[in-house]
Amino acid sequence: MRYLLKANIPAEDGNKAIKNGSLGKNMKDIISELKPEAVYFSPENGQRTAYMIVNFNDASDIVRIAEPFFLAFNAEVHLTPVMTPEDLDKGFRNLETIVSKYAQR
């Protein structure tokens, strides 16, 4: 299943990581290990933020995916399930049944 991973790195922790040279190396290592479908970076609410589309099928993978950001950057990590257009189309195949059962009872 695809998830949008958002990791917010607090400014002070990010500054320390830049000064000691670990931010770039750790981020490259994490990307190499997670092999995300896509990666983007942006400032958000005064913090360095990484966005990645990651895949996992088992809840235990949350440890493998989130812990590197906690340990390397003291990051706040959010995981949100996401769909491709094909996934959405597949889901819509069940929509008629759901609507007939639950809509406006």
FIMI-662625 format. One record per residue (C-alpha): residue in three letters; x, y, z. Coordinates in steps of 0.2 Angstrom, whole numbers, plus 5000, padded with zeros to 4 digits. Example, Ala and Ser with C-alpha at 12.3 -4.5 7.8 and 13.67 -1.06 7.14 Angstrom:
<sites>
<resn = ALA; c1 = 5062; c2 = 4978; c3 = 5039> .
<resn = SER; c1 = 5068; c2 = 4995; c3 = 5036> .
</sites>
This chain:
<sites>
<resn = MET; c1 = 5000; c2 = 5000; c3 = 5000> .
<resn = ARG; c1 = 5006; c2 = 5017; c3 = 4996> .
<resn = TYR; c1 = 5008; c2 = 5030; c3 = 5009> .
<resn = LEU; c1 = 5013; c2 = 5049; c3 = 5009> .
<resn = LEU; c1 = 5027; c2 = 5051; c3 = 5022> .
<resn = LYS; c1 = 5029; c2 = 5068; c3 = 5028> .
<resn = ALA; c1 = 5044; c2 = 5071; c3 = 5040> .
<resn = ASN; c1 = 5046; c2 = 5088; c3 = 5048> .
<resn = ILE; c1 = 5063; c2 = 5092; c3 = 5054> .
<resn = PRO; c1 = 5064; c2 = 5105; c3 = 5068> .
<resn = ALA; c1 = 5075; c2 = 5120; c3 = 5063> .
<resn = GLU; c1 = 5087; c2 = 5118; c3 = 5077> .
<resn = ASP; c1 = 5090; c2 = 5099; c3 = 5074> .
<resn = GLY; c1 = 5091; c2 = 5102; c3 = 5055> .
<resn = ASN; c1 = 5104; c2 = 5116; c3 = 5058> .
<resn = LYS; c1 = 5115; c2 = 5105; c3 = 5069> .
<resn = ALA; c1 = 5114; c2 = 5091; c3 = 5056> .
<resn = ILE; c1 = 5119; c2 = 5103; c3 = 5043> .
<resn = LYS; c1 = 5134; c2 = 5110; c3 = 5053> .
<resn = ASN; c1 = 5140; c2 = 5093; c3 = 5057> .
<resn = GLY; c1 = 5138; c2 = 5086; c3 = 5040> .
<resn = SER; c1 = 5125; c2 = 5073; c3 = 5043> .
<resn = LEU; c1 = 5109; c2 = 5080; c3 = 5036> .
<resn = GLY; c1 = 5113; c2 = 5076; c3 = 5018> .
<resn = LYS; c1 = 5122; c2 = 5060; c3 = 5021> .
<resn = ASN; c1 = 5108; c2 = 5053; c3 = 5032> .
<resn = MET; c1 = 5094; c2 = 5059; c3 = 5020> .
<resn = LYS; c1 = 5103; c2 = 5050; c3 = 5005> .
<resn = ASP; c1 = 5105; c2 = 5034; c3 = 5016> .
<resn = ILE; c1 = 5086; c2 = 5035; c3 = 5021> .
<resn = ILE; c1 = 5081; c2 = 5037; c3 = 5003> .
<resn = SER; c1 = 5092; c2 = 5023; c3 = 4997> .
<resn = GLU; c1 = 5085; c2 = 5011; c3 = 5010> .
<resn = LEU; c1 = 5067; c2 = 5016; c3 = 5008> .
<resn = LYS; c1 = 5067; c2 = 5017; c3 = 4989> .
<resn = PRO; c1 = 5052; c2 = 5029; c3 = 4988> .
<resn = GLU; c1 = 5042; c2 = 5031; c3 = 4972> .
<resn = ALA; c1 = 5044; c2 = 5050; c3 = 4973> .
<resn = VAL; c1 = 5054; c2 = 5062; c3 = 4985> .
<resn = TYR; c1 = 5051; c2 = 5081; c3 = 4987> .
<resn = PHE; c1 = 5058; c2 = 5094; c3 = 5000> .
<resn = SER; c1 = 5050; c2 = 5110; c3 = 5005> .
<resn = PRO; c1 = 5049; c2 = 5122; c3 = 5020> .
<resn = GLU; c1 = 5033; c2 = 5120; c3 = 5030> .
<resn = ASN; c1 = 5029; c2 = 5130; c3 = 5046> .
<resn = GLY; c1 = 5047; c2 = 5135; c3 = 5048> .
<resn = GLN; c1 = 5054; c2 = 5117; c3 = 5047> .
<resn = ARG; c1 = 5063; c2 = 5107; c3 = 5033> .
<resn = THR; c1 = 5051; c2 = 5095; c3 = 5027> .
<resn = ALA; c1 = 5053; c2 = 5079; c3 = 5016> .
<resn = TYR; c1 = 5038; c2 = 5071; c3 = 5007> .
<resn = MET; c1 = 5040; c2 = 5054; c3 = 5000> .
<resn = ILE; c1 = 5028; c2 = 5041; c3 = 4993> .
<resn = VAL; c1 = 5033; c2 = 5024; c3 = 5001> .
<resn = ASN; c1 = 5026; c2 = 5007; c3 = 4999> .
<resn = PHE; c1 = 5023; c2 = 4994; c3 = 5013> .
<resn = ASN; c1 = 5011; c2 = 4980; c3 = 5016> .
<resn = ASP; c1 = 5013; c2 = 4976; c3 = 5035> .
<resn = ALA; c1 = 5011; c2 = 4988; c3 = 5049> .
<resn = SER; c1 = 5027; c2 = 4983; c3 = 5056> .
<resn = ASP; c1 = 5036; c2 = 4992; c3 = 5042> .
<resn = ILE; c1 = 5031; c2 = 5008; c3 = 5051> .
<resn = VAL; c1 = 5046; c2 = 5005; c3 = 5062> .
<resn = ARG; c1 = 5058; c2 = 5003; c3 = 5046> .
<resn = ILE; c1 = 5051; c2 = 5019; c3 = 5038> .
<resn = ALA; c1 = 5048; c2 = 5031; c3 = 5053> .
<resn = GLU; c1 = 5063; c2 = 5027; c3 = 5065> .
<resn = PRO; c1 = 5077; c2 = 5033; c3 = 5053> .
<resn = PHE; c1 = 5068; c2 = 5051; c3 = 5053> .
<resn = PHE; c1 = 5066; c2 = 5051; c3 = 5072> .
<resn = LEU; c1 = 5083; c2 = 5045; c3 = 5076> .
<resn = ALA; c1 = 5093; c2 = 5055; c3 = 5063> .
<resn = PHE; c1 = 5083; c2 = 5071; c3 = 5063> .
<resn = ASN; c1 = 5071; c2 = 5071; c3 = 5078> .
<resn = ALA; c1 = 5058; c2 = 5073; c3 = 5065> .
<resn = GLU; c1 = 5039; c2 = 5073; c3 = 5067> .
<resn = VAL; c1 = 5033; c2 = 5059; c3 = 5055> .
<resn = HIS; c1 = 5016; c2 = 5058; c3 = 5047> .
<resn = LEU; c1 = 5010; c2 = 5043; c3 = 5036> .
<resn = THR; c1 = 4994; c2 = 5045; c3 = 5026> .
<resn = PRO; c1 = 4987; c2 = 5032; c3 = 5014> .
<resn = VAL; c1 = 4986; c2 = 5038; c3 = 4996> .
<resn = MET; c1 = 4979; c2 = 5031; c3 = 4980> .
<resn = THR; c1 = 4984; c2 = 5032; c3 = 4962> .
<resn = PRO; c1 = 4971; c2 = 5036; c3 = 4949> .
<resn = GLU; c1 = 4970; c2 = 5017; c3 = 4945> .
<resn = ASP; c1 = 4968; c2 = 5013; c3 = 4964> .
<resn = LEU; c1 = 4954; c2 = 5026; c3 = 4964> .
<resn = ASP; c1 = 4945; c2 = 5018; c3 = 4949> .
<resn = LYS; c1 = 4946; c2 = 5001; c3 = 4957> .
<resn = GLY; c1 = 4939; c2 = 5008; c3 = 4973> .
<resn = PHE; c1 = 4925; c2 = 5017; c3 = 4963> .
<resn = ARG; c1 = 4919; c2 = 4999; c3 = 4957> .
<resn = ASN; c1 = 4912; c2 = 4996; c3 = 4974> .
<resn = LEU; c1 = 4904; c2 = 5013; c3 = 4976> .
<resn = GLU; c1 = 4887; c2 = 5009; c3 = 4969> .
<resn = THR; c1 = 4885; c2 = 4995; c3 = 4982> .
<resn = ILE; c1 = 4891; c2 = 5006; c3 = 4996> .
<resn = VAL; c1 = 4879; c2 = 5020; c3 = 4991> .
<resn = SER; c1 = 4864; c2 = 5009; c3 = 4989> .
<resn = LYS; c1 = 4867; c2 = 5002; c3 = 5006> .
<resn = TYR; c1 = 4872; c2 = 5017; c3 = 5016> .
<resn = ALA; c1 = 4866; c2 = 5033; c3 = 5007> .
<resn = GLN; c1 = 4851; c2 = 5042; c3 = 5014> .
<resn = ARG; c1 = 4843; c2 = 5028; c3 = 5024> .
</sites>
